[in-house]
Amino acid sequence: MRAEKKYLITEVETHLKKSDYVILANFTNVTVADVAELRKRLEAEKAEFHVVKNSSLRVAAKALGLPAFESALIGPTAVVVGGKNSAGVAKILKKFFEEKQKLEIKVGVLEQKLISATDLSTIADLPSFEALRAQFLGLLSSNAAAFVRVLDAKVMKERSAAPAA
């Protein structure tokens, strides 16, 4: 293998190792200014956008044991990797697509499982982790408060039924 090709594959492997997810996108109509704007948005989630060669991506993905996504490697491909919040990254990509009508998501890999573009869109529609945590805590506290009110009502009922001394 030529040194240049080996370097490109190593570079793609380095990108793929940055997170437990990889999102593949078609960037056909995306301008340089659009890419700069997208990269700036992705910085908030510590994610990165890289244009890669399909052949290098194919070899690197196979070497890392990622699921086969051969069918997605048609046309120009970019990878989005990095950061811990894959749902936040999916939200950014979906919003970017809605605003610009550019950057089509091909497929994703999340924790060694192949995820379709439709599934990634569904993930993007979920509330943030902080919002889900707040909703869960709200459910716990409302149930606890209801339980305390029931106990309090029982005590008040018993007090009012007891004869006065």
N, CA, C and O of each residue as an XYZ file, in Angstrom:
660
protein
N       0.855     -1.184      0.000
C       0.000      0.000      0.000
C       0.894      1.240      0.000
O       1.891      1.304      0.720
N       0.525      2.201     -0.805
C       1.300      3.440     -0.883
C       1.207      4.217      0.419
O       0.221      4.124      1.150
N       2.250      4.981      0.689
C       2.329      5.749      1.934
C       1.193      6.765      2.039
O       0.651      6.976      3.124
N       0.826      7.401      0.912
C      -0.247      8.408      0.937
C      -1.578      7.767      1.314
O      -2.351      8.305      2.107
N      -1.821      6.593      0.716
C      -3.077      5.904      0.996
C      -3.119      5.444      2.450
O      -4.151      5.561      3.112
N      -2.025      4.936      2.935
C      -1.942      4.488      4.331
C      -2.178      5.667      5.278
O      -2.853      5.525      6.297
N      -1.621      6.825      4.937
C      -1.811      8.030      5.750
C      -3.291      8.412      5.792
O      -3.811      8.729      6.862
N      -3.981      8.388      4.639
C      -5.400      8.755      4.580
C      -6.248      7.794      5.412
O      -7.169      8.217      6.111
N      -5.938      6.512      5.336
C      -6.696      5.528      6.110
C      -6.464      5.733      7.604
O      -7.402      5.651      8.398
N      -5.231      5.995      7.982
C      -4.911      6.249      9.397
C      -5.637      7.492      9.897
O      -6.136      7.523     11.021
N      -5.688      8.515      9.046
C      -6.385      9.752      9.415
C      -7.877      9.488      9.633
O      -8.458      9.976     10.602
N      -8.494      8.722      8.736
C      -9.920      8.396      8.883
C     -10.138      7.549     10.135
O     -11.109      7.766     10.860
N      -9.254      6.591     10.402
C      -9.360      5.789     11.621
C      -9.308      6.673     12.858
O     -10.051      6.450     13.814
N      -8.443      7.667     12.844
C      -8.332      8.602     13.970
C      -9.653      9.330     14.186
O     -10.096      9.491     15.323
N     -10.280      9.769     13.100
C     -11.578     10.442     13.212
C     -12.628      9.495     13.789
O     -13.389      9.873     14.679
N     -12.666      8.267     13.279
C     -13.698      7.317     13.703
C     -13.562      6.908     15.164
O     -14.547      6.512     15.787
N     -12.371      6.997     15.712
C     -12.132      6.609     17.109
C     -12.521      7.703     18.106
O     -12.460      7.475     19.314
N     -12.914      8.870     17.632
C     -13.177     10.002     18.516
C     -14.477      9.890     19.304
O     -14.659     10.604     20.290
N     -15.385      9.007     18.891
C     -16.652      8.895     19.617
C     -17.260      7.524     19.375
O     -16.763      6.742     18.565
N     -18.356      7.243     20.098
C     -19.030      5.961     19.921
C     -20.088      6.034     18.825
O     -20.873      5.101     18.659
N     -20.112      7.131     18.078
C     -21.032      7.274     16.957
C     -20.286      7.846     15.755
O     -19.254      8.505     15.891
N     -20.835      7.576     14.590
C     -20.353      8.153     13.330
C     -21.601      8.442     12.507
O     -22.469      7.580     12.370
N     -21.692      9.629     11.969
C     -22.801      9.967     11.079
C     -22.203     10.273      9.711
O     -21.307     11.109      9.588
N     -22.700      9.595      8.691
C     -22.241      9.811      7.327
C     -23.222     10.728      6.615
O     -24.436     10.559      6.726
N     -22.691     11.695      5.886
C     -23.539     12.666      5.202
C     -23.063     12.885      3.779
O     -21.878     12.753      3.473
N     -24.009     13.223      2.918
C     -23.714     13.611      1.545
C     -23.692     15.143      1.528
O     -24.677     15.788      1.886
N     -22.579     15.708      1.117
C     -22.433     17.161      1.171
C     -22.381     17.792     -0.223
O     -21.732     18.822     -0.405
N     -23.048     17.196     -1.199
C     -22.959     17.596     -2.596
C     -23.144     19.100     -2.820
O     -22.306     19.724     -3.470
N     -24.202     19.687     -2.306
C     -24.508     21.099     -2.586
C     -24.039     22.060     -1.499
O     -24.413     23.233     -1.511
N     -23.242     21.589     -0.578
C     -22.792     22.409      0.540
C     -21.595     23.258      0.107
O     -20.636     22.748     -0.473
N     -21.665     24.548      0.394
C     -20.568     25.452      0.052
C     -19.536     25.484      1.183
O     -19.768     24.958      2.272
N     -18.410     26.105      0.901
C     -17.365     26.246      1.922
C     -17.899     27.052      3.104
O     -17.604     26.734      4.257
N     -18.673     28.081      2.827
C     -19.258     28.900      3.901
C     -20.229     28.070      4.747
O     -20.282     28.216      5.969
N     -20.999     27.193      4.081
C     -21.924     26.325      4.812
C     -21.173     25.376      5.738
O     -21.570     25.167      6.885
N     -20.081     24.800      5.227
C     -19.274     23.882      6.039
C     -18.698     24.613      7.247
O     -18.692     24.080      8.356
N     -18.217     25.826      7.031
C     -17.673     26.613      8.141
C     -18.747     26.879      9.192
O     -18.483     26.788     10.391
N     -19.953     27.205      8.745
C     -21.052     27.459      9.680
C     -21.428     26.183     10.434
O     -21.652     26.213     11.644
N     -21.495     25.067      9.713
C     -21.833     23.790     10.346
C     -20.780     23.395     11.371
O     -21.118     22.949     12.467
N     -19.518     23.555     11.025
C     -18.444     23.211     11.972
C     -18.540     24.068     13.225
O     -18.290     23.591     14.332
N     -18.900     25.333     13.048
C     -19.034     26.219     14.209
C     -20.184     25.749     15.107
O     -20.065     25.761     16.332
N     -21.294     25.336     14.493
C     -22.434     24.840     15.275
C     -22.058     23.545     16.007
O     -22.439     23.338     17.159
N     -21.308     22.682     15.323
C     -20.930     21.398     15.909
C     -19.950     21.554     17.066
O     -19.858     20.677     17.924
N     -19.218     22.665     17.094
C     -18.276     22.918     18.194
C     -18.972     22.897     19.552
O     -18.377     22.491     20.550
N     -20.233     23.333     19.591
C     -20.981     23.365     20.849
C     -21.086     21.966     21.467
O     -21.146     21.829     22.689
N     -21.109     20.938     20.629
C     -21.178     19.550     21.111
C     -19.824     18.858     21.025
O     -19.728     17.647     21.221
N     -18.780     19.627     20.733
C     -17.421     19.091     20.578
C     -17.353     18.032     19.472
O     -16.580     17.078     19.558
N     -18.173     18.217     18.433
C     -18.196     17.306     17.297
C     -17.432     17.919     16.127
O     -17.194     19.126     16.088
N     -17.057     17.078     15.189
C     -16.259     17.504     14.047
C     -16.877     17.003     12.744
O     -17.516     15.952     12.714
N     -16.682     17.760     11.679
C     -17.157     17.423     10.338
C     -15.928     17.262      9.452
O     -15.135     18.193      9.311
N     -15.768     16.073      8.852
C     -14.604     15.810      8.005
C     -15.045     15.207      6.682
O     -15.857     14.282      6.655
N     -14.515     15.724      5.596
C     -14.729     15.132      4.289
C     -13.699     14.022      4.129
O     -12.512     14.223      4.384
N     -14.170     12.836      3.701
C     -13.279     11.684      3.577
C     -13.501     10.986      2.237
O     -14.547     11.125      1.603
N     -12.493     10.241      1.833
C     -12.626      9.417      0.632
C     -13.368      8.144      1.004
O     -13.101      7.547      2.047
N     -14.296      7.729      0.156
C     -15.075      6.518      0.423
C     -14.183      5.290      0.580
O     -14.421      4.456      1.453
N     -13.168      5.177     -0.254
C     -12.297      3.996     -0.176
C     -11.541      3.964      1.148
O     -11.384      2.898      1.743
N     -11.071      5.118      1.615
C     -10.370      5.177      2.903
C     -11.325      4.876      4.047
O     -10.971      4.177      4.996
N     -12.526      5.402      3.952
C     -13.534      5.160      4.992
C     -13.895      3.678      5.039
O     -14.033      3.113      6.123
N     -14.045      3.055      3.900
C     -14.386      1.636      3.822
C     -13.326      0.794      4.544
O     -13.660     -0.066      5.359
N     -12.059      1.045      4.243
C     -10.959      0.274      4.839
C     -10.862      0.549      6.340
O     -10.706     -0.382      7.131
N     -10.953      1.819      6.737
C     -10.835      2.188      8.155
C     -11.981      1.600      8.977
O     -11.764      1.102     10.081
N     -13.200      1.659      8.438
C     -14.364      1.131      9.153
C     -14.241     -0.375      9.336
O     -14.571     -0.909     10.395
N     -13.768     -1.048      8.309
C     -13.585     -2.503      8.406
C     -12.515     -2.838      9.445
O     -12.672     -3.779     10.223
N     -11.426     -2.064      9.454
C     -10.341     -2.302     10.416
C     -10.807     -2.093     11.855
O     -10.326     -2.763     12.768
N     -11.746     -1.163     12.058
C     -12.250     -0.884     13.406
C     -13.445     -1.761     13.782
O     -13.957     -1.662     14.897
N     -13.887     -2.609     12.869
C     -14.991     -3.516     13.160
C     -16.352     -2.847     13.175
O     -17.268     -3.335     13.836
N     -16.504     -1.739     12.461
C     -17.803     -1.070     12.387
C     -18.735     -1.868     11.482
O     -18.271     -2.580     10.593
N     -20.052     -1.756     11.700
C     -20.998     -2.477     10.840
C     -20.842     -2.032      9.379
O     -20.423     -0.908      9.102
N     -21.181     -2.917      8.471
C     -21.040     -2.622      7.038
C     -22.057     -1.563      6.616
O     -23.262     -1.719      6.815
N     -21.548     -0.495      6.035
C     -22.420      0.534      5.480
C     -22.023      0.828      4.042
O     -22.040      1.976      3.598
N     -21.662     -0.241      3.314
C     -21.237     -0.146      1.919
C     -22.237      0.616      1.060
O     -21.845      1.445      0.239
N     -23.515      0.345      1.242
C     -24.533      0.964      0.388
C     -24.575      2.480      0.549
O     -25.058      3.175     -0.345
N     -24.085      3.005      1.657
C     -24.099      4.451      1.894
C     -22.891      5.145      1.278
O     -22.855      6.373      1.199
N     -21.910      4.377      0.844
C     -20.686      4.975      0.323
C     -20.779      5.235     -1.175
O     -19.967      4.750     -1.963
N     -21.782      6.008     -1.541
C     -21.988      6.426     -2.924
C     -21.976      7.945     -2.938
O     -22.664      8.581     -2.140
N     -21.208      8.520     -3.827
C     -21.115      9.969     -3.907
C     -20.200     10.512     -2.829
O     -19.593      9.747     -2.080
N     -20.100     11.835     -2.747
C     -19.212     12.440     -1.751
C     -19.711     12.158     -0.335
O     -20.908     12.208     -0.054
N     -18.758     11.859      0.548
C     -19.115     11.491      1.921
C     -18.329     12.320      2.922
O     -17.131     12.554      2.767
N     -19.039     12.754      3.951
C     -18.412     13.422      5.088
C     -18.803     12.642      6.333
O     -19.875     12.040      6.386
N     -17.932     12.655      7.332
C     -18.243     12.006      8.602
C     -18.360     13.070      9.685
O     -17.620     14.054      9.701
N     -19.302     12.847     10.583
C     -19.457     13.700     11.755
C     -19.189     12.801     12.951
O     -19.859     11.786     13.141
N     -18.196     13.185     13.762
C     -17.774     12.398     14.919
C     -17.423     13.333     16.068
O     -17.336     14.548     15.891
N     -17.224     12.753     17.247
C     -16.728     13.510     18.392
C     -17.812     13.897     19.361
O     -18.998     13.901     19.034
N     -17.380     14.224     20.562
C     -18.316     14.614     21.602
C     -19.044     13.411     22.162
O     -18.927     12.302     21.641
N     -19.786     13.630     23.211
C     -20.491     12.548     23.894
C     -21.985     12.547     23.606
O     -22.655     11.544     23.851
N     -22.520     13.647     23.091
C     -23.959     13.790     22.929
C     -24.372     13.568     21.471
O     -24.507     14.523     20.706
N     -24.571     12.309     21.098
C     -24.943     12.010     19.713
C     -26.309     12.597     19.351
O     -26.521     13.003     18.208
N     -27.230     12.647     20.306
C     -28.551     13.226     20.041
C     -28.438     14.721     19.774
O     -29.127     15.247     18.899
N     -27.582     15.405     20.514
C     -27.367     16.838     20.280
C     -26.783     17.107     18.907
O     -27.153     18.076     18.244
N     -25.870     16.248     18.482
C     -25.270     16.381     17.150
C     -26.333     16.137     16.083
O     -26.389     16.856     15.085
N     -27.175     15.127     16.290
C     -28.254     14.838     15.340
C     -29.200     16.033     15.232
O     -29.666     16.354     14.139
N     -29.487     16.693     16.352
C     -30.343     17.884     16.342
C     -29.715     18.991     15.491
O     -30.398     19.629     14.689
N     -28.414     19.214     15.672
C     -27.719     20.250     14.913
C     -27.777     19.953     13.424
O     -28.057     20.844     12.622
N     -27.512     18.702     13.046
C     -27.532     18.326     11.638
C     -28.930     18.464     11.040
O     -29.084     18.927      9.909
N     -29.946     18.062     11.800
C     -31.322     18.160     11.299
C     -31.721     19.623     11.108
O     -32.332     19.978     10.100
N     -31.377     20.460     12.068
C     -31.715     21.887     11.964
C     -30.983     22.529     10.785
O     -31.554     23.340     10.056
N     -29.719     22.159     10.607
C     -28.940     22.680      9.482
C     -29.598     22.292      8.165
O     -29.720     23.121      7.263
N     -30.027     21.021      8.046
C     -30.679     20.569      6.827
C     -31.984     21.322      6.593
O     -32.274     21.731      5.469
N     -32.775     21.508      7.653
C     -34.055     22.216      7.507
C     -33.851     23.657      7.056
O     -34.635     24.177      6.262
N     -32.803     24.302      7.558
C     -32.540     25.692      7.194
C     -31.954     25.829      5.793
O     -32.360     26.710      5.035
N     -31.018     24.977      5.450
C     -30.265     25.127      4.201
C     -30.742     24.215      3.075
O     -30.425     24.457      1.911
N     -31.494     23.181      3.402
C     -31.889     22.156      2.434
C     -30.664     21.557      1.746
O     -30.683     21.260      0.552
N     -29.615     21.389      2.521
C     -28.366     20.801      2.057
C     -27.921     19.787      3.096
O     -28.482     19.732      4.190
N     -26.929     18.993      2.768
C     -26.332     18.024      3.684
C     -27.325     16.916      4.042
O     -27.956     16.942      5.099
N     -27.444     15.967      3.158
C     -28.331     14.826      3.373
C     -27.616     13.779      4.222
O     -26.483     13.396      3.929
N     -28.284     13.323      5.267
C     -27.733     12.272      6.120
C     -27.911     10.941      5.393
O     -29.005     10.613      4.934
N     -26.824     10.183      5.295
C     -26.878      8.881      4.638
C     -27.239      7.791      5.644
O     -28.241      7.094      5.488
N     -26.410      7.656      6.674
C     -26.578      6.598      7.660
C     -25.726      6.944      8.880
O     -24.862      7.818      8.806
N     -25.961      6.278      9.975
C     -25.158      6.501     11.173
C     -24.804      5.184     11.826
O     -25.433      4.157     11.573
N     -23.798      5.228     12.662
C     -23.423      4.075     13.475
C     -23.388      4.583     14.908
O     -22.676      5.536     15.228
N     -24.165      3.936     15.760
C     -24.232      4.324     17.168
C     -23.980      3.081     18.000
O     -24.743      2.117     17.940
N     -22.898      3.109     18.782
C     -22.509      1.982     19.628
C     -22.464      0.676     18.833
O     -23.041     -0.333     19.238
N     -21.775      0.716     17.707
C     -21.559     -0.451     16.841
C     -22.833     -0.977     16.163
O     -22.850     -2.111     15.684
N     -23.897     -0.165     16.119
C     -25.130     -0.573     15.445
C     -25.434      0.427     14.336
O     -25.291      1.636     14.514
N     -25.856     -0.099     13.187
C     -26.209      0.738     12.051
C     -27.551      1.422     12.312
O     -28.520      0.768     12.697
N     -27.604      2.732     12.104
C     -28.808      3.533     12.345
C     -29.172      4.221     11.028
O     -28.315      4.833     10.391
N     -30.430      4.123     10.620
C     -30.871      4.753      9.374
C     -31.010      6.263      9.563
O     -31.028      6.764     10.687
N     -31.106      6.967      8.452
C     -31.297      8.419      8.502
C     -32.616      8.761      9.191
O     -32.699      9.762      9.902
N     -33.642      7.943      8.989
C     -34.941      8.158      9.638
C     -34.824      8.020     11.150
O     -35.393      8.811     11.903
N     -34.080      7.004     11.586
C     -33.882      6.806     13.029
C     -33.095      7.967     13.634
O     -33.380      8.403     14.750
N     -32.108      8.463     12.896
C     -31.342      9.619     13.385
C     -32.239     10.846     13.510
O     -32.089     11.632     14.445
N     -33.164     11.010     12.580
C     -34.118     12.122     12.652
C     -35.005     11.986     13.885
O     -35.308     12.978     14.548
N     -35.417     10.768     14.189
C     -36.231     10.518     15.386
C     -35.440     10.840     16.646
O     -35.968     11.438     17.584
N     -34.174     10.442     16.666
C     -33.304     10.749     17.810
C     -33.163     12.258     17.972
O     -33.155     12.774     19.089
N     -33.052     12.961     16.845
C     -32.916     14.421     16.894
C     -34.155     15.091     17.472
O     -34.058     16.169     18.057
N     -35.325     14.460     17.312
C     -36.566     15.042     17.822
C     -36.768     14.830     19.320
O     -37.638     15.459     19.923
N     -35.975     13.952     19.920
C     -36.106     13.705     21.357
C     -35.668     14.939     22.151
O     -34.821     15.703     21.688
N     -36.235     15.135     23.332
C     -35.772     16.242     24.180
C     -34.319     16.002     24.606
O     -33.825     14.875     24.551
N     -33.659     17.050     25.019
C     -32.271     16.928     25.467
C     -32.207     16.075     26.726
O     -33.217     15.860     27.396
N     -31.015     15.592     27.038
C     -30.831     14.752     28.225
C     -31.239     15.517     29.481
O     -31.854     14.951     30.385
N     -30.894     16.804     29.534
C     -31.239     17.611     30.711
C     -32.757     17.740     30.849
O     -33.285     17.691     31.960
N     -33.461     17.904     29.721
C     -34.921     18.021     29.764
C     -35.553     16.697     30.209
O     -36.499     16.684     30.997
N     -35.021     15.589     29.695
C     -35.538     14.281     30.113
C     -35.305     14.048     31.603
O     -36.171     13.513     32.295
N     -34.137     14.449     32.091
C     -33.832     14.306     33.516
C     -34.805     15.148     34.348
O     -35.304     14.684     35.373
N     -35.071     16.367     33.915
C     -36.002     17.238     34.644
C     -37.413     16.654     34.638
O     -38.110     16.704     35.652
N     -37.838     16.098     33.494
C     -39.162     15.474     33.429
C     -39.246     14.282     34.375
O     -40.251     14.101     35.062
N     -38.201     13.476     34.410
C     -38.181     12.305     35.290
C     -38.236     12.723     36.759
O     -38.998     12.161     37.545
N     -37.426     13.707     37.118
C     -37.442     14.190     38.507
C     -38.787     14.798     38.855
O     -39.260     14.658     39.983
N     -39.409     15.470     37.898
C     -40.742     16.022     38.116
C     -41.760     14.936     38.399
O     -42.616     15.080     39.271
N     -41.657     13.834     37.644
C     -42.557     12.707     37.886
C     -42.346     12.122     39.276
O     -43.306     11.829     39.990
N     -41.084     11.955     39.652
C     -40.800     11.397     40.981
C     -41.307     12.306     42.085
O     -41.924     11.835     43.040
N     -41.055     13.604     41.967
C     -41.458     14.523     43.031
C     -42.976     14.687     43.075
O     -43.537     14.832     44.161
N     -43.657     14.667     41.927
C     -45.116     14.816     41.950
C     -45.765     13.598     42.591
O     -46.744     13.739     43.324
N     -45.236     12.398     42.328
C     -45.775     11.197     42.959
C     -45.524     11.219     44.469
O     -46.393     10.839     45.254
N     -44.353     11.658     44.862
C     -44.043     11.739     46.289
C     -44.950     12.757     46.974
O     -45.441     12.515     48.077
N     -45.169     13.894     46.320
C     -46.029     14.925     46.897
C     -47.468     14.415     47.020
O     -48.140     14.688     48.014
N     -47.939     13.674     46.008
C     -49.292     13.119     46.063
C     -49.414     12.118     47.209
O     -50.436     12.080     47.893
N     -48.391     11.320     47.419
C     -48.388     10.342     48.506
C     -48.459     11.052     49.858
O     -49.201     10.622     50.741
N     -47.705     12.120     50.026
C     -47.723     12.885     51.282
C     -49.096     13.508     51.500
O     -49.576     13.531     52.633
N     -49.747     14.017     50.449
C     -51.084     14.604     50.588
C     -52.097     13.544     51.027
O     -52.970     13.821     51.850
N     -51.981     12.326     50.475
C     -52.895     11.248     50.874
C     -52.705     10.918     52.355
O     -53.682     10.767     53.087
N     -51.465     10.808     52.791
C     -51.202     10.520     54.204
C     -51.719     11.645     55.094
O     -52.308     11.394     56.145
N     -51.496     12.881     54.667
C     -51.958     14.035     55.440
C     -53.478     14.041     55.525
O     -54.030     14.334     56.585
N     -54.161     13.726     54.441
C     -55.618     13.696     54.447
C     -56.123     12.614     55.405
O     -57.111     12.815     56.111
N     -55.450     11.486     55.425
C     -55.826     10.387     56.330
C     -55.684     10.834     57.790
O     -56.563     10.564     58.608
N     -54.588     11.510     58.114
C     -54.358     12.000     59.480
C     -55.419     13.030     59.839
O     -55.966     12.998     60.942
N     -55.714     13.942     58.919
C     -56.734     14.988     59.202
C     -58.113     14.353     59.408
O     -58.877     14.796     60.266
N     -58.428     13.335     58.638
C     -59.716     12.647     58.758
C     -59.819     11.972     60.122
O     -60.861     12.026     60.774
N     -58.735     11.340     60.544
C     -58.739     10.666     61.849
C     -58.848     11.671     62.983
O     -59.507     11.393     63.985
N     -58.214     12.837     62.850
C     -58.305     13.867     63.887
C     -59.700     14.415     64.012
O     -60.195     14.646     65.115
N     -60.352     14.630     62.844
C     -61.698     15.207     62.902
C     -62.721     14.176     63.407
O     -63.737     14.563     63.984
N     -62.478     12.894     63.204
C     -63.391     11.847     63.655
C     -63.200     11.518     65.133
O     -64.114     10.986     65.763
N     -62.048     11.820     65.690
C     -61.760     11.512     67.098
C     -62.580     12.447     67.990
O     -62.713     13.633     67.689
N     -63.148     11.898     69.122
C     -63.921     12.756     70.022
C     -63.010     13.756     70.738
O     -61.872     13.447     71.089
N     -63.531     14.933     70.938
C     -62.780     15.987     71.626
C     -62.748     15.689     73.117
O     -63.772     15.297     73.678
N     -61.635     15.856     73.759
C     -61.515     15.548     75.174
C     -61.781     16.711     76.044
O     -61.714     16.595     77.267
